[in-house]
């Protein structure tokens, strides 16, 4: 799994963060809305949890890739 994250190109990770991670852009990015719901304690419905995981996945890969590069 670690090798897979290391092999993913930076451009693809950044593109995924900018598109899937932030879509839809209006009225506010979905990930931001889900983070606010989590902070308020209203992130309870399974569809909202799935949606949060879907939009957070590119950022998780970005963080893992950054950690991999900085520790290698």
N, CA, C, O and CB atoms as a CASP TS submission, in Angstrom:
PFRMAT TS
TARGET T0000
AUTHOR 0000-0000-0000
METHOD Language model
MODEL 1
PARENT N/A
ATOM      1  N   UNK     1       0.826  -1.193   0.000  1.00  0.00           N
ATOM      2  CA  UNK     1       0.000   0.000   0.000  1.00  0.00           C
ATOM      3  C   UNK     1       0.870   1.257   0.000  1.00  0.00           C
ATOM      4  O   UNK     1       0.568   2.234  -0.685  1.00  0.00           O
ATOM      5  CB  UNK     1      -0.939  -0.002   1.209  1.00  0.00           C
ATOM      6  N   UNK     2       1.943   1.217   0.771  1.00  0.00           N
ATOM      7  CA  UNK     2       2.834   2.372   0.848  1.00  0.00           C
ATOM      8  C   UNK     2       3.477   2.619  -0.511  1.00  0.00           C
ATOM      9  O   UNK     2       3.626   3.768  -0.927  1.00  0.00           O
ATOM     10  CB  UNK     2       3.918   2.160   1.931  1.00  0.00           C
ATOM     11  N   UNK     3       3.852   1.568  -1.193  1.00  0.00           N
ATOM     12  CA  UNK     3       4.472   1.718  -2.507  1.00  0.00           C
ATOM     13  C   UNK     3       3.467   2.296  -3.505  1.00  0.00           C
ATOM     14  O   UNK     3       3.844   3.081  -4.376  1.00  0.00           O
ATOM     15  CB  UNK     3       5.012   0.361  -3.010  1.00  0.00           C
ATOM     16  N   UNK     4       2.210   1.920  -3.387  1.00  0.00           N
ATOM     17  CA  UNK     4       1.173   2.464  -4.265  1.00  0.00           C
ATOM     18  C   UNK     4       1.057   3.973  -4.091  1.00  0.00           C
ATOM     19  O   UNK     4       0.985   4.713  -5.072  1.00  0.00           O
ATOM     20  CB  UNK     4      -0.182   1.793  -3.983  1.00  0.00           C
ATOM     21  N   UNK     5       1.041   4.424  -2.850  1.00  0.00           N
ATOM     22  CA  UNK     5       0.939   5.866  -2.589  1.00  0.00           C
ATOM     23  C   UNK     5       2.180   6.586  -3.106  1.00  0.00           C
ATOM     24  O   UNK     5       2.078   7.696  -3.628  1.00  0.00           O
ATOM     25  CB  UNK     5       0.755   6.137  -1.077  1.00  0.00           C
ATOM     26  N   UNK     6       3.334   5.972  -2.967  1.00  0.00           N
ATOM     27  CA  UNK     6       4.563   6.588  -3.465  1.00  0.00           C
ATOM     28  C   UNK     6       4.569   6.672  -4.989  1.00  0.00           C
ATOM     29  O   UNK     6       5.163   7.590  -5.555  1.00  0.00           O
ATOM     30  CB  UNK     6       5.780   5.802  -2.981  1.00  0.00           C
ATOM     31  N   UNK     7       3.911   5.720  -5.661  1.00  0.00           N
ATOM     32  CA  UNK     7       3.908   5.681  -7.121  1.00  0.00           C
ATOM     33  C   UNK     7       2.873   6.609  -7.762  1.00  0.00           C
ATOM     34  O   UNK     7       2.965   6.898  -8.955  1.00  0.00           O
ATOM     35  CB  UNK     7       3.662   4.277  -7.578  1.00  0.00           C
ATOM     36  N   UNK     8       1.901   7.072  -6.998  1.00  0.00           N
ATOM     37  CA  UNK     8       0.879   7.961  -7.561  1.00  0.00           C
ATOM     38  C   UNK     8       1.524   9.306  -7.885  1.00  0.00           C
ATOM     39  O   UNK     8       2.173   9.906  -7.028  1.00  0.00           O
ATOM     40  CB  UNK     8      -0.325   8.142  -6.571  1.00  0.00           C
ATOM     41  N   UNK     9       1.349   9.780  -9.116  1.00  0.00           N
ATOM     42  CA  UNK     9       1.974  11.062  -9.487  1.00  0.00           C
ATOM     43  C   UNK     9       1.384  12.240  -8.697  1.00  0.00           C
ATOM     44  O   UNK     9       0.192  12.266  -8.389  1.00  0.00           O
ATOM     45  CB  UNK     9       1.802  11.314 -10.994  1.00  0.00           C
ATOM     46  N   UNK    10       2.241  13.200  -8.383  1.00  0.00           N
ATOM     47  CA  UNK    10       1.806  14.385  -7.647  1.00  0.00           C
ATOM     48  C   UNK    10       0.692  15.122  -8.384  1.00  0.00           C
ATOM     49  O   UNK    10      -0.264  15.593  -7.767  1.00  0.00           O
ATOM     50  CB  UNK    10       2.987  15.325  -7.412  1.00  0.00           C
ATOM     51  N   UNK    11       0.818  15.221  -9.704  1.00  0.00           N
ATOM     52  CA  UNK    11      -0.193  15.945 -10.489  1.00  0.00           C
ATOM     53  C   UNK    11      -1.575  15.312 -10.331  1.00  0.00           C
ATOM     54  O   UNK    11      -2.579  16.019 -10.238  1.00  0.00           O
ATOM     55  CB  UNK    11       0.203  15.974 -11.975  1.00  0.00           C
ATOM     56  N   UNK    12      -1.622  13.990 -10.303  1.00  0.00           N
ATOM     57  CA  UNK    12      -2.900  13.293 -10.141  1.00  0.00           C
ATOM     58  C   UNK    12      -3.495  13.533  -8.756  1.00  0.00           C
ATOM     59  O   UNK    12      -4.704  13.722  -8.624  1.00  0.00           O
ATOM     60  CB  UNK    12      -2.719  11.792 -10.378  1.00  0.00           C
ATOM     61  N   UNK    13      -2.662  13.527  -7.735  1.00  0.00           N
ATOM     62  CA  UNK    13      -3.142  13.767  -6.370  1.00  0.00           C
ATOM     63  C   UNK    13      -3.678  15.192  -6.239  1.00  0.00           C
ATOM     64  O   UNK    13      -4.743  15.403  -5.660  1.00  0.00           O
ATOM     65  CB  UNK    13      -2.009  13.523  -5.341  1.00  0.00           C
ATOM     66  N   UNK    14      -2.959  16.150  -6.765  1.00  0.00           N
ATOM     67  CA  UNK    14      -3.401  17.546  -6.683  1.00  0.00           C
ATOM     68  C   UNK    14      -4.667  17.763  -7.504  1.00  0.00           C
ATOM     69  O   UNK    14      -5.565  18.487  -7.074  1.00  0.00           O
ATOM     70  CB  UNK    14      -2.291  18.493  -7.164  1.00  0.00           C
ATOM     71  N   UNK    15      -4.747  17.153  -8.666  1.00  0.00           N
ATOM     72  CA  UNK    15      -5.951  17.253  -9.492  1.00  0.00           C
ATOM     73  C   UNK    15      -7.145  16.634  -8.774  1.00  0.00           C
ATOM     74  O   UNK    15      -8.239  17.196  -8.804  1.00  0.00           O
ATOM     75  CB  UNK    15      -5.734  16.565 -10.854  1.00  0.00           C
ATOM     76  N   UNK    16      -6.953  15.489  -8.131  1.00  0.00           N
ATOM     77  CA  UNK    16      -8.047  14.849  -7.391  1.00  0.00           C
ATOM     78  C   UNK    16      -8.497  15.715  -6.220  1.00  0.00           C
ATOM     79  O   UNK    16      -9.694  15.813  -5.950  1.00  0.00           O
ATOM     80  CB  UNK    16      -7.615  13.466  -6.884  1.00  0.00           C
ATOM     81  N   UNK    17      -7.567  16.335  -5.529  1.00  0.00           N
ATOM     82  CA  UNK    17      -7.929  17.227  -4.423  1.00  0.00           C
ATOM     83  C   UNK    17      -8.705  18.435  -4.920  1.00  0.00           C
ATOM     84  O   UNK    17      -9.669  18.865  -4.287  1.00  0.00           O
ATOM     85  CB  UNK    17      -6.677  17.687  -3.675  1.00  0.00           C
ATOM     86  N   UNK    18      -8.285  18.979  -6.049  1.00  0.00           N
ATOM     87  CA  UNK    18      -8.932  20.175  -6.576  1.00  0.00           C
ATOM     88  C   UNK    18     -10.301  19.885  -7.175  1.00  0.00           C
ATOM     89  O   UNK    18     -11.165  20.762  -7.181  1.00  0.00           O
ATOM     90  CB  UNK    18      -8.053  20.817  -7.615  1.00  0.00           C
ATOM     91  N   UNK    19     -10.515  18.683  -7.675  1.00  0.00           N
ATOM     92  CA  UNK    19     -11.799  18.372  -8.307  1.00  0.00           C
ATOM     93  C   UNK    19     -12.693  17.583  -7.361  1.00  0.00           C
ATOM     94  O   UNK    19     -13.669  18.124  -6.841  1.00  0.00           O
ATOM     95  CB  UNK    19     -11.584  17.585  -9.606  1.00  0.00           C
ATOM     96  N   UNK    20     -12.378  16.325  -7.131  1.00  0.00           N
ATOM     97  CA  UNK    20     -13.225  15.484  -6.278  1.00  0.00           C
ATOM     98  C   UNK    20     -13.240  15.980  -4.842  1.00  0.00           C
ATOM     99  O   UNK    20     -14.281  15.951  -4.186  1.00  0.00           O
ATOM    100  CB  UNK    20     -12.747  14.036  -6.318  1.00  0.00           C
ATOM    101  N   UNK    21     -12.119  16.427  -4.360  1.00  0.00           N
ATOM    102  CA  UNK    21     -12.043  16.881  -2.972  1.00  0.00           C
ATOM    103  C   UNK    21     -12.864  18.122  -2.682  1.00  0.00           C
ATOM    104  O   UNK    21     -13.400  18.269  -1.583  1.00  0.00           O
ATOM    105  CB  UNK    21     -10.630  17.144  -2.614  1.00  0.00           C
ATOM    106  N   UNK    22     -12.968  19.010  -3.646  1.00  0.00           N
ATOM    107  CA  UNK    22     -13.664  20.273  -3.410  1.00  0.00           C
ATOM    108  C   UNK    22     -15.028  20.369  -4.101  1.00  0.00           C
ATOM    109  O   UNK    22     -15.794  21.285  -3.802  1.00  0.00           O
ATOM    110  CB  UNK    22     -12.801  21.406  -3.866  1.00  0.00           C
ATOM    111  N   UNK    23     -15.346  19.460  -5.005  1.00  0.00           N
ATOM    112  CA  UNK    23     -16.615  19.535  -5.742  1.00  0.00           C
ATOM    113  C   UNK    23     -17.788  19.259  -4.820  1.00  0.00           C
ATOM    114  O   UNK    23     -17.605  18.500  -3.869  1.00  0.00           O
ATOM    115  CB  UNK    23     -16.623  18.543  -6.914  1.00  0.00           C
ATOM    116  N   UNK    24     -18.953  19.799  -5.015  1.00  0.00           N
ATOM    117  CA  UNK    24     -19.258  20.926  -5.887  1.00  0.00           C
ATOM    118  C   UNK    24     -18.748  22.215  -5.255  1.00  0.00           C
ATOM    119  O   UNK    24     -18.657  22.318  -4.032  1.00  0.00           O
ATOM    120  CB  UNK    24     -20.776  21.017  -6.161  1.00  0.00           C
ATOM    121  N   UNK    25     -18.426  23.166  -6.066  1.00  0.00           N
ATOM    122  CA  UNK    25     -17.767  24.384  -5.599  1.00  0.00           C
ATOM    123  C   UNK    25     -18.722  25.424  -5.034  1.00  0.00           C
ATOM    124  O   UNK    25     -18.320  26.264  -4.228  1.00  0.00           O
ATOM    125  CB  UNK    25     -16.994  24.989  -6.716  1.00  0.00           C
ATOM    126  N   UNK    26     -19.984  25.376  -5.452  1.00  0.00           N
ATOM    127  CA  UNK    26     -20.948  26.369  -4.971  1.00  0.00           C
ATOM    128  C   UNK    26     -22.079  25.672  -4.251  1.00  0.00           C
ATOM    129  O   UNK    26     -22.448  24.583  -4.690  1.00  0.00           O
ATOM    130  CB  UNK    26     -21.497  27.222  -6.133  1.00  0.00           C
ATOM    131  N   UNK    27     -22.642  26.173  -3.229  1.00  0.00           N
ATOM    132  CA  UNK    27     -22.328  27.437  -2.575  1.00  0.00           C
ATOM    133  C   UNK    27     -21.056  27.360  -1.730  1.00  0.00           C
ATOM    134  O   UNK    27     -20.451  28.393  -1.443  1.00  0.00           O
ATOM    135  CB  UNK    27     -23.489  27.867  -1.709  1.00  0.00           C
ATOM    136  N   UNK    28     -20.641  26.168  -1.330  1.00  0.00           N
ATOM    137  CA  UNK    28     -19.354  25.993  -0.649  1.00  0.00           C
ATOM    138  C   UNK    28     -18.861  24.594  -0.943  1.00  0.00           C
ATOM    139  O   UNK    28     -19.669  23.715  -1.243  1.00  0.00           O
ATOM    140  CB  UNK    28     -19.474  26.234   0.896  1.00  0.00           C
ATOM    141  N   UNK    29     -17.552  24.356  -0.866  1.00  0.00           N
ATOM    142  CA  UNK    29     -17.041  23.009  -1.125  1.00  0.00           C
ATOM    143  C   UNK    29     -17.672  21.982  -0.180  1.00  0.00           C
ATOM    144  O   UNK    29     -17.880  22.241   1.006  1.00  0.00           O
ATOM    145  CB  UNK    29     -15.513  22.986  -0.981  1.00  0.00           C
ATOM    146  N   UNK    30     -17.968  20.813  -0.743  1.00  0.00           N
ATOM    147  CA  UNK    30     -18.653  19.778   0.012  1.00  0.00           C
ATOM    148  C   UNK    30     -17.852  19.328   1.235  1.00  0.00           C
ATOM    149  O   UNK    30     -18.418  19.078   2.299  1.00  0.00           O
ATOM    150  CB  UNK    30     -18.936  18.593  -0.883  1.00  0.00           C
ATOM    151  N   UNK    31     -16.549  19.228   1.074  1.00  0.00           N
ATOM    152  CA  UNK    31     -15.715  18.783   2.201  1.00  0.00           C
ATOM    153  C   UNK    31     -15.805  19.778   3.348  1.00  0.00           C
ATOM    154  O   UNK    31     -15.807  19.387   4.516  1.00  0.00           O
ATOM    155  CB  UNK    31     -14.242  18.609   1.761  1.00  0.00           C
ATOM    156  N   UNK    32     -15.880  21.053   3.019  1.00  0.00           N
ATOM    157  CA  UNK    32     -15.998  22.086   4.052  1.00  0.00           C
ATOM    158  C   UNK    32     -17.326  21.945   4.787  1.00  0.00           C
ATOM    159  O   UNK    32     -17.383  22.048   6.012  1.00  0.00           O
ATOM    160  CB  UNK    32     -15.874  23.498   3.432  1.00  0.00           C
ATOM    161  N   UNK    33     -18.394  21.707   4.025  1.00  0.00           N
ATOM    162  CA  UNK    33     -19.714  21.519   4.622  1.00  0.00           C
ATOM    163  C   UNK    33     -19.718  20.305   5.557  1.00  0.00           C
ATOM    164  O   UNK    33     -20.281  20.365   6.651  1.00  0.00           O
ATOM    165  CB  UNK    33     -20.781  21.349   3.521  1.00  0.00           C
ATOM    166  N   UNK    34     -19.094  19.211   5.130  1.00  0.00           N
ATOM    167  CA  UNK    34     -19.059  17.993   5.951  1.00  0.00           C
ATOM    168  C   UNK    34     -18.189  18.195   7.193  1.00  0.00           C
ATOM    169  O   UNK    34     -18.507  17.668   8.259  1.00  0.00           O
ATOM    170  CB  UNK    34     -18.530  16.802   5.124  1.00  0.00           C
ATOM    171  N   UNK    35     -17.107  18.945   7.069  1.00  0.00           N
ATOM    172  CA  UNK    35     -16.284  19.247   8.243  1.00  0.00           C
ATOM    173  C   UNK    35     -17.057  20.093   9.252  1.00  0.00           C
ATOM    174  O   UNK    35     -16.940  19.883  10.459  1.00  0.00           O
ATOM    175  CB  UNK    35     -14.997  19.973   7.824  1.00  0.00           C
ATOM    176  N   UNK    36     -17.841  21.045   8.762  1.00  0.00           N
ATOM    177  CA  UNK    36     -18.673  21.846   9.666  1.00  0.00           C
ATOM    178  C   UNK    36     -19.733  20.974  10.336  1.00  0.00           C
ATOM    179  O   UNK    36     -20.033  21.152  11.517  1.00  0.00           O
ATOM    180  CB  UNK    36     -19.343  23.007   8.899  1.00  0.00           C
ATOM    181  N   UNK    37     -20.304  20.025   9.573  1.00  0.00           N
ATOM    182  CA  UNK    37     -21.284  19.105  10.159  1.00  0.00           C
ATOM    183  C   UNK    37     -20.628  18.243  11.233  1.00  0.00           C
ATOM    184  O   UNK    37     -21.231  17.991  12.277  1.00  0.00           O
ATOM    185  CB  UNK    37     -21.913  18.209   9.066  1.00  0.00           C
ATOM    186  N   UNK    38     -19.401  17.790  10.990  1.00  0.00           N
ATOM    187  CA  UNK    38     -18.690  16.968  11.965  1.00  0.00           C
ATOM    188  C   UNK    38     -18.434  17.759  13.238  1.00  0.00           C
ATOM    189  O   UNK    38     -18.604  17.251  14.347  1.00  0.00           O
ATOM    190  CB  UNK    38     -17.364  16.456  11.380  1.00  0.00           C
ATOM    191  N   UNK    39     -18.025  19.008  13.064  1.00  0.00           N
ATOM    192  CA  UNK    39     -17.754  19.850  14.233  1.00  0.00           C
ATOM    193  C   UNK    39     -19.017  20.117  15.044  1.00  0.00           C
ATOM    194  O   UNK    39     -18.975  20.177  16.273  1.00  0.00           O
ATOM    195  CB  UNK    39     -17.133  21.173  13.796  1.00  0.00           C
ATOM    196  N   UNK    40     -20.147  20.276  14.342  1.00  0.00           N
ATOM    197  CA  UNK    40     -21.419  20.544  15.014  1.00  0.00           C
ATOM    198  C   UNK    40     -22.050  19.266  15.577  1.00  0.00           C
ATOM    199  O   UNK    40     -22.999  19.333  16.357  1.00  0.00           O
ATOM    200  CB  UNK    40     -22.388  21.216  14.046  1.00  0.00           C
ATOM    201  N   UNK    41     -21.526  18.114  15.183  1.00  0.00           N
ATOM    202  CA  UNK    41     -22.076  16.854  15.667  1.00  0.00           C
ATOM    203  C   UNK    41     -23.289  16.373  14.898  1.00  0.00           C
ATOM    204  O   UNK    41     -24.045  15.535  15.391  1.00  0.00           O
ATOM    205  CB  UNK    41     -22.432  16.987  17.095  1.00  0.00           C
ATOM    206  N   UNK    42     -23.486  16.892  13.696  1.00  0.00           N
ATOM    207  CA  UNK    42     -24.649  16.503  12.897  1.00  0.00           C
ATOM    208  C   UNK    42     -24.295  15.566  11.749  1.00  0.00           C
ATOM    209  O   UNK    42     -25.151  15.274  10.913  1.00  0.00           O
ATOM    210  CB  UNK    42     -25.326  17.733  12.349  1.00  0.00           C
ATOM    211  N   UNK    43     -23.075  15.096  11.689  1.00  0.00           N
ATOM    212  CA  UNK    43     -22.651  14.157  10.647  1.00  0.00           C
ATOM    213  C   UNK    43     -23.024  12.752  11.115  1.00  0.00           C
ATOM    214  O   UNK    43     -22.173  12.015  11.614  1.00  0.00           O
ATOM    215  CB  UNK    43     -21.100  14.272  10.354  1.00  0.00           C
ATOM    216  N   UNK    44     -24.292  12.382  10.955  1.00  0.00           N
ATOM    217  CA  UNK    44     -24.793  11.125  11.499  1.00  0.00           C
ATOM    218  C   UNK    44     -25.361  10.192  10.452  1.00  0.00           C
ATOM    219  O   UNK    44     -25.271   8.973  10.605  1.00  0.00           O
ATOM    220  CB  UNK    44     -25.833  11.402  12.516  1.00  0.00           C
ATOM    221  N   UNK    45     -25.941  10.727   9.395  1.00  0.00           N
ATOM    222  CA  UNK    45     -26.566   9.876   8.388  1.00  0.00           C
ATOM    223  C   UNK    45     -25.489   9.123   7.610  1.00  0.00           C
ATOM    224  O   UNK    45     -24.441   9.690   7.302  1.00  0.00           O
ATOM    225  CB  UNK    45     -27.447  10.715   7.427  1.00  0.00           C
ATOM    226  N   UNK    46     -25.735   7.852   7.292  1.00  0.00           N
ATOM    227  CA  UNK    46     -24.731   7.077   6.546  1.00  0.00           C
ATOM    228  C   UNK    46     -24.338   7.710   5.213  1.00  0.00           C
ATOM    229  O   UNK    46     -23.174   7.640   4.817  1.00  0.00           O
ATOM    230  CB  UNK    46     -25.251   5.685   6.296  1.00  0.00           C
ATOM    231  N   UNK    47     -25.282   8.320   4.524  1.00  0.00           N
ATOM    232  CA  UNK    47     -24.945   8.949   3.235  1.00  0.00           C
ATOM    233  C   UNK    47     -24.007  10.128   3.443  1.00  0.00           C
ATOM    234  O   UNK    47     -23.140  10.376   2.605  1.00  0.00           O
ATOM    235  CB  UNK    47     -26.222   9.414   2.504  1.00  0.00           C
ATOM    236  N   UNK    48     -24.160  10.857   4.540  1.00  0.00           N
ATOM    237  CA  UNK    48     -23.266  11.976   4.826  1.00  0.00           C
ATOM    238  C   UNK    48     -21.869  11.479   5.194  1.00  0.00           C
ATOM    239  O   UNK    48     -20.869  12.079   4.801  1.00  0.00           O
ATOM    240  CB  UNK    48     -23.836  12.840   5.958  1.00  0.00           C
ATOM    241  N   UNK    49     -21.805  10.395   5.940  1.00  0.00           N
ATOM    242  CA  UNK    49     -20.510   9.818   6.315  1.00  0.00           C
ATOM    243  C   UNK    49     -19.786   9.298   5.073  1.00  0.00           C
ATOM    244  O   UNK    49     -18.586   9.516   4.907  1.00  0.00           O
ATOM    245  CB  UNK    49     -20.696   8.676   7.350  1.00  0.00           C
ATOM    246  N   UNK    50     -20.535   8.604   4.197  1.00  0.00           N
ATOM    247  CA  UNK    50     -19.953   8.124   2.939  1.00  0.00           C
ATOM    248  C   UNK    50     -19.465   9.298   2.097  1.00  0.00           C
ATOM    249  O   UNK    50     -18.370   9.251   1.538  1.00  0.00           O
ATOM    250  CB  UNK    50     -20.981   7.289   2.146  1.00  0.00           C
ATOM    251  N   UNK    51     -20.272  10.341   2.007  1.00  0.00           N
ATOM    252  CA  UNK    51     -19.925  11.523   1.229  1.00  0.00           C
ATOM    253  C   UNK    51     -18.669  12.188   1.786  1.00  0.00           C
ATOM    254  O   UNK    51     -17.804  12.624   1.026  1.00  0.00           O
ATOM    255  CB  UNK    51     -21.091  12.516   1.216  1.00  0.00           C
ATOM    256  N   UNK    52     -18.573  12.263   3.095  1.00  0.00           N
ATOM    257  CA  UNK    52     -17.371  12.826   3.726  1.00  0.00           C
ATOM    258  C   UNK    52     -16.139  11.994   3.364  1.00  0.00           C
ATOM    259  O   UNK    52     -15.100  12.544   2.999  1.00  0.00           O
ATOM    260  CB  UNK    52     -17.542  12.890   5.267  1.00  0.00           C
ATOM    261  N   UNK    53     -16.257  10.672   3.466  1.00  0.00           N
ATOM    262  CA  UNK    53     -15.121   9.796   3.138  1.00  0.00           C
ATOM    263  C   UNK    53     -14.722   9.937   1.675  1.00  0.00           C
ATOM    264  O   UNK    53     -13.534   9.955   1.351  1.00  0.00           O
ATOM    265  CB  UNK    53     -15.465   8.330   3.445  1.00  0.00           C
ATOM    266  N   UNK    54     -15.714  10.037   0.790  1.00  0.00           N
ATOM    267  CA  UNK    54     -15.443  10.182  -0.633  1.00  0.00           C
ATOM    268  C   UNK    54     -14.682  11.472  -0.926  1.00  0.00           C
ATOM    269  O   UNK    54     -13.703  11.458  -1.673  1.00  0.00           O
ATOM    270  CB  UNK    54     -16.747  10.152  -1.422  1.00  0.00           C
ATOM    271  N   UNK    55     -15.119  12.575  -0.349  1.00  0.00           N
ATOM    272  CA  UNK    55     -14.471  13.855  -0.618  1.00  0.00           C
ATOM    273  C   UNK    55     -13.172  14.026   0.163  1.00  0.00           C
ATOM    274  O   UNK    55     -12.333  14.838  -0.228  1.00  0.00           O
ATOM    275  CB  UNK    55     -15.414  14.987  -0.290  1.00  0.00           C
ATOM    276  N   UNK    56     -12.982  13.291   1.247  1.00  0.00           N
ATOM    277  CA  UNK    56     -11.756  13.398   2.044  1.00  0.00           C
ATOM    278  C   UNK    56     -10.646  12.475   1.538  1.00  0.00           C
ATOM    279  O   UNK    56      -9.478  12.683   1.869  1.00  0.00           O
ATOM    280  CB  UNK    56     -12.057  13.080   3.500  1.00  0.00           C
ATOM    281  N   UNK    57     -10.983  11.477   0.754  1.00  0.00           N
ATOM    282  CA  UNK    57      -9.992  10.501   0.293  1.00  0.00           C
ATOM    283  C   UNK    57      -8.807  11.135  -0.444  1.00  0.00           C
ATOM    284  O   UNK    57      -7.666  10.783  -0.147  1.00  0.00           O
ATOM    285  CB  UNK    57     -10.658   9.496  -0.610  1.00  0.00           C
ATOM    286  N   UNK    58      -9.028  12.053  -1.392  1.00  0.00           N
ATOM    287  CA  UNK    58      -7.862  12.647  -2.062  1.00  0.00           C
ATOM    288  C   UNK    58      -6.940  13.402  -1.105  1.00  0.00           C
ATOM    289  O   UNK    58      -5.720  13.391  -1.273  1.00  0.00           O
ATOM    290  CB  UNK    58      -8.325  13.587  -3.154  1.00  0.00           C
ATOM    291  N   UNK    59      -7.523  14.053  -0.107  1.00  0.00           N
ATOM    292  CA  UNK    59      -6.699  14.771   0.870  1.00  0.00           C
ATOM    293  C   UNK    59      -5.926  13.796   1.757  1.00  0.00           C
ATOM    294  O   UNK    59      -4.803  14.091   2.166  1.00  0.00           O
ATOM    295  CB  UNK    59      -7.574  15.692   1.736  1.00  0.00           C
ATOM    296  N   UNK    60      -6.515  12.642   2.056  1.00  0.00           N
ATOM    297  CA  UNK    60      -5.819  11.611   2.833  1.00  0.00           C
ATOM    298  C   UNK    60      -4.622  11.078   2.052  1.00  0.00           C
ATOM    299  O   UNK    60      -3.552  10.865   2.622  1.00  0.00           O
ATOM    300  CB  UNK    60      -6.782  10.455   3.195  1.00  0.00           C
ATOM    301  N   UNK    61      -4.796  10.865   0.766  1.00  0.00           N
ATOM    302  CA  UNK    61      -3.686  10.415  -0.077  1.00  0.00           C
ATOM    303  C   UNK    61      -2.601  11.497  -0.146  1.00  0.00           C
ATOM    304  O   UNK    61      -1.410  11.192  -0.105  1.00  0.00           O
ATOM    305  CB  UNK    61      -4.190  10.063  -1.502  1.00  0.00           C
ATOM    306  N   UNK    62      -3.019  12.746  -0.250  1.00  0.00           N
ATOM    307  CA  UNK    62      -2.060  13.863  -0.276  1.00  0.00           C
ATOM    308  C   UNK    62      -1.233  13.904   1.004  1.00  0.00           C
ATOM    309  O   UNK    62      -0.011  14.050   0.954  1.00  0.00           O
ATOM    310  CB  UNK    62      -2.797  15.202  -0.467  1.00  0.00           C
ATOM    311  N   UNK    63      -1.889  13.778   2.132  1.00  0.00           N
ATOM    312  CA  UNK    63      -1.176  13.800   3.416  1.00  0.00           C
ATOM    313  C   UNK    63      -0.242  12.593   3.525  1.00  0.00           C
ATOM    314  O   UNK    63       0.899  12.735   3.966  1.00  0.00           O
ATOM    315  CB  UNK    63      -2.179  13.812   4.599  1.00  0.00           C
ATOM    316  N   UNK    64      -0.714  11.412   3.130  1.00  0.00           N
ATOM    317  CA  UNK    64       0.129  10.215   3.188  1.00  0.00           C
ATOM    318  C   UNK    64       1.344  10.368   2.283  1.00  0.00           C
ATOM    319  O   UNK    64       2.451   9.977   2.653  1.00  0.00           O
ATOM    320  CB  UNK    64      -0.674   8.966   2.787  1.00  0.00           C
ATOM    321  N   UNK    65       1.140  10.934   1.105  1.00  0.00           N
ATOM    322  CA  UNK    65       2.257  11.134   0.176  1.00  0.00           C
ATOM    323  C   UNK    65       3.256  12.152   0.730  1.00  0.00           C
ATOM    324  O   UNK    65       4.467  11.968   0.608  1.00  0.00           O
ATOM    325  CB  UNK    65       1.736  11.600  -1.198  1.00  0.00           C
ATOM    326  N   UNK    66       2.749  13.216   1.333  1.00  0.00           N
ATOM    327  CA  UNK    66       3.638  14.206   1.953  1.00  0.00           C
ATOM    328  C   UNK    66       4.454  13.585   3.083  1.00  0.00           C
ATOM    329  O   UNK    66       5.659  13.818   3.181  1.00  0.00           O
ATOM    330  CB  UNK    66       2.826  15.394   2.488  1.00  0.00           C
ATOM    331  N   UNK    67       3.812  12.808   3.922  1.00  0.00           N
ATOM    332  CA  UNK    67       4.517  12.136   5.030  1.00  0.00           C
ATOM    333  C   UNK    67       5.564  11.195   4.469  1.00  0.00           C
ATOM    334  O   UNK    67       6.683  11.137   4.978  1.00  0.00           O
ATOM    335  CB  UNK    67       3.524  11.357   5.939  1.00  0.00           C
ATOM    336  N   UNK    68       5.214  10.457   3.424  1.00  0.00           N
ATOM    337  CA  UNK    68       6.158   9.506   2.805  1.00  0.00           C
ATOM    338  C   UNK    68       7.397  10.249   2.275  1.00  0.00           C
ATOM    339  O   UNK    68       8.527   9.802   2.470  1.00  0.00           O
ATOM    340  CB  UNK    68       5.462   8.720   1.646  1.00  0.00           C
ATOM    341  N   UNK    69       7.172  11.368   1.613  1.00  0.00           N
ATOM    342  CA  UNK    69       8.293  12.128   1.025  1.00  0.00           C
ATOM    343  C   UNK    69       9.144  12.761   2.126  1.00  0.00           C
ATOM    344  O   UNK    69      10.372  12.747   2.045  1.00  0.00           O
ATOM    345  CB  UNK    69       7.766  13.228   0.057  1.00  0.00           C
ATOM    346  N   UNK    70       8.507  13.309   3.140  1.00  0.00           N
ATOM    347  CA  UNK    70       9.252  13.994   4.195  1.00  0.00           C
ATOM    348  C   UNK    70      10.022  13.039   5.106  1.00  0.00           C
ATOM    349  O   UNK    70      11.024  13.436   5.701  1.00  0.00           O
ATOM    350  CB  UNK    70       8.308  14.822   5.023  1.00  0.00           C
ATOM    351  N   UNK    71       9.575  11.795   5.226  1.00  0.00           N
ATOM    352  CA  UNK    71      10.264  10.853   6.102  1.00  0.00           C
ATOM    353  C   UNK    71      11.251   9.975   5.345  1.00  0.00           C
ATOM    354  O   UNK    71      12.055   9.278   5.964  1.00  0.00           O
ATOM    355  CB  UNK    71       9.258   9.985   6.820  1.00  0.00           C
ATOM    356  N   UNK    72      11.201   9.999   4.029  1.00  0.00           N
ATOM    357  CA  UNK    72      12.101   9.136   3.246  1.00  0.00           C
ATOM    358  C   UNK    72      13.463   9.767   3.085  1.00  0.00           C
ATOM    359  O   UNK    72      14.344   9.182   2.456  1.00  0.00           O
ATOM    360  CB  UNK    72      11.508   8.841   1.872  1.00  0.00           C
TER
END
